Amino acid sequence: MANGGTASRGPPDGSPAALRGLVQQPLLHAYEARKDPEARGFGPAEPDGGASFVWTCFNGLNGLSGVGLLSIPYALSEGGWLSLALLLVVATACCYTGLLLQRCMDASPAVRGYPDIGALAFGRGGRLAASAFLYAELYLVAIGFLILEGDNLDKLFPGTSISLGLGRGGDGGGAATLVVSGKQLFVVLVALVILPTTWLRSLGVLAYVSASGVLASAVVVVCVLWTAVADGVGFRAKGRMLNVSGLPTALGLYTFCYCGHAIFPTLCNSMKEKKRFSRVLVICFVLCTFNYGSMAILGYLMYGDDVKSQVTLNLPEGKIGSKLAIYTTLISPFSKYALMVTPLATAVEERLLLAAGSGSGRGSSKRSINVLVRTLLVVSTVVVALAVPFFGHLMALVGSLLSVMAAMLLPCIFYLKIFGVARCSRAEVALIATIIVLGSVVAAIGTYASVKKIVLDY
């Protein structure tokens, strides 16, 4: 793999002029390539300038381990037992497309992030397309975090409410009050707590905290198992073998579980031995699939078709295992929310600063824009979370529309454009074509089903 020197091979789009154009675009890679090593990944930089194999595996697991773990039993209940085969298919396809991204990075030393691969394939249009899908995915996942926090805090503290006085009512009446309670109250409170973390210039501290996501995922699975064995829930549900009508939702949620492709180029560039990144991908996907599969089977055996969009909402109240699972679930979004919105905020800030131009007050102006943009982003996510409080449906939509594009379709399209069909073997072309067809079907049917459910439940 090229490592900052001359590329061993490169398509026509890799000309010096084109490469200068890639570097000049202040989009996602500008955030990923910051000088602060702790802001680039989920842990400390190695003293020799490259992350070890083990640490990169840990970072990859952290990137793939997320809130999808809570919805995986619901996904299985939507598709039935036989849909577990689709989980394996999706995992295999996403692992392969991750390898395709690595090969695309070999084509040019200028590639630092996912949008750079799009630019290498299709120029500025490719960069904009890749950035748009990645930013939209990050934005909706941040909204999902707020919904998740609101749902689980409401389960821990049911009946919580706050009354706000709004002054005197009309016609000399008494003071009007606004009562905010339940999930809506907790969504707002969580946003107020999270807001200052989005103002941080360096995410180094949050990077260390978010690295606990790997351990947290394992802890949640163990807690759910403990609830079934020790707290009397048991494994009494039989479930259905196949539910054809629920397959689109199941596929969308399965794909959402593997939406870590945005960070793969960054992880690869951070490695000391970049050629071993393919092994990192395989290890990460195998371990994550085992964890997701275990949670899916446990949750579905425990609650069957009654499992909710977040399995923690099914757990019995007052039990130690249930409380530990919910508290563990609540920790990750507090740190990862800022990591989700920062790339999008950074891109917006850079555009605004370029439009404003440089001047004597650039430092203070930059800080003001930083706080304003991030505050508005948080406010907008709160508004959407309150308006569309459907965690399962929203994550299925993210998986069907955005994760499918970032994890399946775009890597295949970019790879074929950069290297050309003629340079690929027939088997490789057939496999890529199959993934494109599968991804297109999931995107079309899954997006329609998710939007329909959101509209019906609204």
C-alpha positions in Angstrom: 0.0 0.0 0.0 1.2 3.5 -0.7 2.2 5.3 2.4 2.7 9.0 1.5 5.0 8.3 -1.4 4.5 7.6 -5.0 1.6 5.3 -5.7 2.5 1.9 -7.2 -0.4 2.1 -9.5 -3.0 4.8 -10.2 -5.9 5.5 -12.6 -6.1 8.5 -14.8 -7.9 10.4 -12.1 -4.8 10.3 -9.9 -3.0 13.0 -11.8 -1.1 15.6 -9.7 -3.7 18.3 -10.6 -6.5 16.0 -9.6 -4.8 15.0 -6.4 -4.3 18.6 -5.5 -8.0 19.1 -6.0 -8.7 16.3 -3.5 -6.6 17.8 -0.8 -8.1 21.3 -1.3 -11.7 20.1 -0.5 -12.4 20.8 3.2 -14.9 17.9 3.7 -14.8 14.8 5.9 -11.1 14.1 5.6 -10.3 17.5 7.0 -11.7 16.3 10.3 -10.2 12.9 10.1 -6.7 14.1 9.3 -6.4 16.7 12.1 -3.0 16.9 13.9 -4.4 15.8 17.2 -3.9 12.0 17.0 -6.5 11.3 19.7 -9.2 13.1 17.6 -8.5 10.8 14.6 -9.4 7.5 16.2 -10.7 6.0 19.4 -7.4 5.9 21.4 -3.9 7.1 21.8 -1.4 7.4 19.0 1.5 4.9 19.0 4.9 6.5 19.8 6.4 5.3 16.5 3.7 7.0 14.5 1.5 3.9 13.7 -1.2 2.0 15.5 -0.5 -1.6 16.3 -2.5 -4.5 14.9 -4.2 -5.3 18.2 -5.1 -1.6 18.8 -6.5 -1.3 15.3 -8.6 -4.4 15.9 -9.9 -2.8 19.0 -10.7 0.5 17.2 -12.5 -1.5 14.4 -14.6 -3.4 17.0 -15.5 -0.2 18.6 -16.6 1.3 15.3 -18.8 -1.7 14.5 -20.2 -2.1 18.0 -23.0 0.3 18.5 -26.7 0.7 19.3 -27.6 -1.7 16.6 -27.0 -4.4 19.3 -30.2 -3.3 21.1 -32.4 -3.6 18.0 -31.0 -6.9 16.6 -33.5 -9.1 18.5 -36.3 -6.9 17.1 -34.8 -7.4 13.6 -34.9 -11.1 14.1 -38.5 -11.0 15.3 -39.4 -9.0 12.1 -37.7 -11.6 9.8 -38.0 -14.8 11.7 -35.4 -17.4 12.5 -34.4 -18.0 8.9 -33.5 -14.4 8.5 -30.3 -15.1 10.6 -28.9 -16.4 7.3 -29.4 -12.9 5.9 -27.4 -11.5 8.9 -24.5 -13.7 7.8 -24.9 -12.6 4.1 -24.9 -8.9 5.1 -21.9 -9.3 7.3 -20.0 -11.1 4.6 -20.9 -8.6 1.9 -19.9 -5.6 4.1 -16.6 -7.2 5.1 -15.8 -7.7 1.4 -16.7 -4.1 0.5 -14.4 -3.0 3.3 -11.6 -4.9 1.5 -12.6 -3.1 -1.7 -12.2 0.2 0.1 -8.7 -0.8 1.1 -7.8 -1.7 -2.5 -9.1 1.7 -3.6 -6.8 3.4 -1.0 -3.9 1.5 -2.6 -4.5 3.3 -5.8 -3.4 6.7 -4.6 -1.4 8.1 -1.6 -3.7 11.1 -1.4 -6.7 9.0 -0.1 -7.1 9.8 3.6 -10.8 9.3 4.0 -13.9 7.8 2.5 -14.8 11.0 0.4 -11.4 10.9 -1.1 -12.2 7.5 -2.6 -15.3 9.0 -4.2 -13.2 11.9 -5.5 -10.7 9.5 -7.0 -13.4 7.7 -8.8 -15.7 10.5 -10.0 -14.0 13.7 -9.1 -15.9 16.4 -7.1 -19.3 14.7 -7.7 -18.0 11.5 -6.2 -16.7 13.4 -3.1 -20.0 15.2 -2.6 -22.1 12.0 -3.0 -19.9 10.1 -0.5 -19.9 13.0 1.9 -23.7 13.5 1.7 -24.5 9.9 2.5 -22.0 9.8 5.4 -23.1 13.0 6.9 -26.7 12.1 6.7 -26.0 8.7 8.3 -24.1 10.4 11.2 -26.8 12.9 11.7 -29.6 10.3 11.9 -27.6 8.1 14.2 -27.1 11.1 16.5 -30.9 11.5 16.6 -31.2 7.8 17.3 -28.9 8.3 20.3 -31.3 10.9 21.8 -34.3 8.6 21.2 -32.5 5.7 22.9 -31.6 7.8 25.9 -35.1 9.1 26.3 -36.7 5.6 26.1 -34.3 4.0 28.5 -34.3 6.8 31.1 -38.1 6.8 31.0 -38.0 3.1 31.8 -35.6 3.8 34.8 -37.6 6.8 36.1 -41.2 6.4 35.0 -43.6 9.2 35.7 -40.9 11.9 35.8 -42.2 15.4 34.8 -41.4 19.1 35.1 -43.9 22.0 35.2 -42.8 25.2 33.7 -44.6 28.5 34.4 -45.4 30.6 31.4 -46.8 33.7 33.0 -50.4 34.8 33.5 -53.1 33.4 31.3 -55.5 35.6 29.4 -58.6 37.4 30.9 -56.9 37.7 34.3 -56.6 34.0 34.7 -54.0 32.2 36.7 -50.5 31.4 35.5 -50.3 29.1 32.5 -48.0 26.1 32.9 -46.3 23.7 30.5 -45.8 20.1 31.7 -43.0 18.2 30.1 -42.8 14.5 31.0 -41.6 11.1 30.0 -39.4 10.5 27.0 -39.7 14.1 25.7 -38.3 15.4 29.0 -35.4 13.1 29.0 -34.5 13.8 25.4 -34.3 17.5 26.2 -32.3 16.9 29.4 -29.9 14.6 27.7 -29.3 17.1 24.9 -28.5 19.8 27.5 -26.0 17.6 29.1 -24.4 16.6 25.8 -24.3 20.1 24.3 -21.1 21.2 26.0 -19.3 18.1 24.8 -19.9 19.2 21.2 -18.1 22.5 21.8 -14.8 20.8 22.6 -12.0 21.6 20.2 -10.3 18.2 20.8 -12.3 15.0 21.2 -9.3 13.1 22.8 -11.1 12.6 26.2 -14.3 11.4 24.6 -12.2 9.1 22.3 -11.0 7.3 25.4 -14.5 7.1 26.9 -16.1 5.9 23.6 -13.5 3.1 23.4 -15.4 1.5 26.2 -18.1 0.6 23.6 -16.5 -2.8 22.9 -16.7 -3.8 26.6 -20.1 -2.2 26.9 -21.5 -4.4 24.1 -20.2 -7.5 25.7 -21.6 -6.4 29.1 -25.1 -5.9 27.7 -25.2 -9.3 26.2 -24.1 -10.9 29.5 -26.7 -8.9 31.4 -29.5 -10.0 29.1 -28.3 -13.6 29.5 -28.2 -13.1 33.3 -31.8 -11.7 33.2 -33.0 -14.8 31.3 -31.2 -17.4 33.6 -31.1 -15.8 37.0 -34.1 -13.4 37.0 -36.7 -15.9 35.8 -37.5 -14.6 32.3 -36.3 -17.9 30.7 -36.3 -18.9 27.1 -40.0 -19.7 26.5 -40.7 -17.9 23.2 -40.7 -20.0 20.1 -40.9 -17.3 17.4 -41.6 -17.7 13.7 -39.4 -19.4 11.2 -40.0 -16.8 8.5 -42.0 -13.5 8.2 -41.7 -12.3 4.6 -43.4 -9.0 5.3 -40.9 -8.1 7.9 -37.8 -9.0 5.9 -37.2 -5.4 4.6 -37.1 -4.1 8.2 -34.9 -7.0 9.3 -32.4 -6.4 6.4 -32.3 -2.6 7.1 -31.4 -3.2 10.8 -28.9 -5.9 9.9 -27.1 -3.6 7.6 -27.2 -0.8 10.1 -25.2 -3.0 12.5 -22.3 -3.0 10.0 -22.2 0.7 9.1 -18.6 1.3 10.1 -17.2 1.9 6.6 -16.8 5.6 7.1 -13.9 5.0 9.6 -12.2 2.2 7.7 -9.9 4.4 5.6 -8.9 6.3 8.8 -8.1 3.1 10.6 -6.1 1.8 7.7 -4.0 5.0 7.5 -3.4 4.9 11.2 -1.9 1.4 11.1 1.8 0.8 11.3 1.5 -2.3 9.0 -1.2 -1.2 6.6 -1.0 -4.5 4.6 -2.5 -6.3 7.6 -5.7 -4.2 7.6 -7.5 -7.0 5.7 -7.0 -9.3 8.7 -8.2 -6.6 11.0 -11.5 -6.4 9.0 -12.0 -10.1 9.0 -11.4 -10.4 12.8 -13.7 -7.4 13.6 -16.5 -8.7 11.4 -16.3 -12.3 12.8 -16.4 -11.1 16.5 -19.1 -8.5 15.9 -21.3 -11.0 14.0 -20.9 -13.5 16.9 -21.9 -10.8 19.4 -24.9 -9.6 17.3 -26.0 -13.1 16.6 -25.8 -14.0 20.3 -27.9 -11.0 21.3 -30.5 -11.7 18.5 -31.0 -15.3 19.6 -31.1 -14.5 23.3 -33.6 -11.7 22.9 -35.9 -13.6 20.5 -35.9 -16.7 22.7 -36.8 -14.6 25.7 -39.5 -12.4 24.3 -40.4 -13.8 20.8 -42.6 -11.5 18.7 -43.2 -9.3 21.7 -39.6 -8.0 21.7 -39.4 -4.2 21.5 -37.2 -2.1 19.2 -34.7 -1.9 22.1 -34.5 -5.2 24.0 -33.6 -3.3 27.2 -37.2 -2.0 27.2 -38.4 -5.6 27.7 -36.2 -6.3 30.7 -38.0 -6.7 34.0 -38.0 -3.6 36.3 -36.1 -3.6 39.6 -33.6 -6.4 38.7 -29.9 -5.8 39.0 -29.2 -7.3 35.6 -31.8 -5.1 33.9 -30.5 -1.9 35.6 -26.9 -2.8 34.7 -27.8 -3.4 31.1 -29.7 -0.1 30.8 -27.0 1.9 32.6 -24.4 0.4 30.3 -26.5 1.2 27.3 -26.9 4.8 28.4 -23.1 5.5 28.8 -22.0 5.1 25.1 -24.3 7.7 23.5 -23.1 10.4 25.9 -19.6 10.2 24.5 -20.4 9.1 20.9 -22.9 11.8 20.2 -20.2 14.4 19.9 -18.1 12.0 17.7 -21.1 11.6 15.4 -21.9 15.3 14.9 -18.3 16.7 14.8 -17.5 15.7 11.2 -20.7 17.3 9.9 -20.2 20.4 12.1 -16.6 20.7 11.0 -17.5 20.6 7.3 -20.2 23.3 7.8 -17.8 25.5 9.9 -15.1 25.3 7.2 -17.5 26.3 4.5 -18.7 29.3 6.6 -15.2 30.4 7.3 -14.2 30.2 3.6 -17.3 32.2 2.8 -16.4 34.8 5.5 -12.8 35.0 4.4 -9.8 35.7 6.7 -9.4 38.8 8.8 -8.0 40.2 12.0 -10.9 38.7 14.1 -10.6 35.3 12.5 -9.9 33.5 15.8 -12.9 34.8 17.7 -15.0 34.5 14.6 -14.0 30.8 14.3 -14.9 30.1 17.9 -18.3 31.8 17.6 -19.1 29.9 14.4 -18.0 26.7 16.1 -20.4 27.2 19.1 -23.3 28.4 17.0 -23.1 25.6 14.4 -22.9 22.9 16.9 -25.6 24.3 19.1 -28.0 24.5 16.1 -27.1 20.9 15.2 -28.0 19.7 18.7 -31.2 21.7 18.7 -32.2 20.3 15.3 -31.5 16.7 16.4 -33.7 17.3 19.5 -36.6 18.6 17.3 -36.4 15.5 15.0 -36.1 13.1 18.0 -39.2 14.6 19.6 -41.1 14.6 16.3 -40.2 11.1 15.2 -39.6 9.1 18.4 -39.5 5.7 16.7 -36.0 4.2 17.4 -36.5 0.9 15.5 -38.1 2.4 12.4 -35.5 5.2 12.3 -32.6 2.9 12.5 -34.2 0.6 9.9 -34.4 3.7 7.6 -30.8 4.6 8.3 -29.7 1.0 7.5 -31.9 0.6 4.4 -31.1 3.9 2.8 -27.8 5.3 4.1 -25.9 2.3 5.5 -26.6 0.3 2.3 -25.2 3.1 0.2 -22.0 3.6 2.3 -21.4 -0.1 3.1 -22.5 -1.9 -0.1 -23.2 0.2 -3.2 -20.7 3.0 -3.1 -17.6 0.8 -2.4 -18.5 -1.5 -5.3 -19.2 1.4 -7.7 -16.0 3.3 -6.7 -13.9 0.2 -7.1 -15.2 -0.7 -10.5 -14.7 2.9 -11.7 -11.2 3.2 -10.3 -9.8 -0.1 -11.6 -12.2 -0.9 -14.5 -14.2 -4.0 -15.2 -11.5 -5.3 -17.6 -8.9 -5.5 -14.8 -11.2 -7.6 -12.6 -11.7 -11.3 -12.8 -15.1 -12.7 -13.9 -15.7 -14.1 -10.4 -14.9 -10.7 -8.8 -17.2 -8.9 -11.2 -20.0 -11.4 -10.5 -19.6 -11.1 -6.8 -19.6 -7.3 -6.9 -22.7 -7.3 -9.2 -24.5 -9.6 -6.7 -23.7 -7.2 -3.9 -25.0 -4.2 -6.0 -28.2 -6.0 -6.8 -28.7 -7.1 -3.1 -28.0 -3.6 -1.9 -30.3 -2.0 -4.4 -33.2 -4.3 -3.4 -32.6 -3.7 0.3 -32.4 0.1 -0.3 -35.6 0.3 -2.4 -37.8 -2.1 -0.4 -36.4 -1.3 3.1 -36.6 2.4 2.7 -40.2 2.2 1.5 -41.1 -0.1 4.4 -39.4 2.1 7.0 -40.9 5.3 5.8 -44.4 3.6 5.6 -44.1 2.5 9.2 -42.9 5.9 10.4 -45.9 7.6 8.7 -48.4 5.0 10.1 -47.1 5.3 13.6 -46.7 9.1 13.5 
